[in-house]
């Protein structure tokens, strides 16, 4: 116990203030962008591909191209405003 008092006299304890939940601005912008432009159509195309591939027992088809198209559209939309929201 004495060692603890000695330690705290040289190194004061600092407690962080309670902060509200931090929200990632990229996540918020992605949610908004997912509803605009061609993103909904690309999402539907990706979902249709997933259902088609999932219904087959053996297939070489993947949905990587559809996923990349969708993510590219989201990223393109997000980058327009993301950096203005960063601190």
C-alpha positions in Angstrom: 0.0 0.0 0.0 2.9 2.4 0.8 4.4 1.7 -2.6 1.1 2.7 -4.2 1.1 6.1 -2.4 4.7 6.6 -3.4 3.9 5.8 -7.0 0.9 8.1 -7.2 2.8 11.0 -5.7 5.2 10.9 -8.7 2.7 9.8 -11.3 -0.8 11.3 -10.8 -3.8 9.4 -12.0 -5.6 10.9 -14.9 -9.1 9.8 -15.7 -10.6 10.3 -19.1 -13.8 12.3 -19.4 -16.8 10.3 -20.4 -17.5 10.8 -24.1 -20.5 10.0 -26.1 -20.3 7.1 -28.4 -17.9 7.8 -31.3 -19.5 7.1 -34.7 -17.3 6.4 -37.7 -18.3 9.0 -40.4 -17.4 6.5 -43.1 -20.0 4.0 -41.9 -22.7 6.8 -41.8 -21.8 7.9 -45.3 -21.8 4.4 -46.6 -25.3 3.8 -45.2 -26.5 7.0 -47.0 -24.7 6.3 -50.2 -26.2 2.8 -50.3 -29.6 4.3 -50.9 -28.6 6.7 -53.8 -27.4 6.5 -57.3 -26.7 3.1 -58.8 -25.8 1.5 -55.5 -29.3 -0.1 -54.9 -29.2 -1.7 -58.3 -25.7 -2.9 -57.8 -26.7 -4.4 -54.4 -29.6 -6.2 -56.0 -27.3 -7.6 -58.7 -24.9 -8.8 -56.0 -27.7 -10.4 -54.0 -29.1 -12.1 -57.1 -25.6 -13.5 -57.8 -25.3 -14.8 -54.2 -28.7 -16.5 -54.4 -27.7 -18.1 -57.7 -24.3 -19.3 -56.5 -25.8 -20.5 -53.2 -28.4 -22.6 -54.9 -25.9 -24.7 -56.8 -23.9 -27.5 -55.2 -21.0 -27.2 -57.6 -20.1 -24.0 -59.4 -17.0 -22.1 -60.4 -18.9 -18.8 -60.4 -18.2 -16.3 -57.7 -19.8 -12.9 -57.0 -16.5 -11.0 -56.6 -17.1 -8.8 -59.6 -20.5 -7.8 -58.4 -19.2 -7.1 -54.9 -16.3 -5.0 -56.2 -18.7 -3.0 -58.4 -21.0 -2.3 -55.4 -18.1 -1.4 -53.1 -16.6 0.8 -55.8 -19.8 2.8 -56.1 -20.1 3.2 -52.4 -16.5 4.3 -52.0 -16.9 6.8 -54.9 -19.9 8.3 -53.2 -18.3 8.4 -49.8 -15.0 10.0 -50.8 -16.9 13.1 -52.0 -17.6 14.2 -48.4 -15.6 11.9 -46.1 -12.5 14.0 -45.7 -14.5 17.1 -44.8 -15.9 15.3 -41.8 -12.6 14.0 -40.4 -10.9 15.9 -37.6 
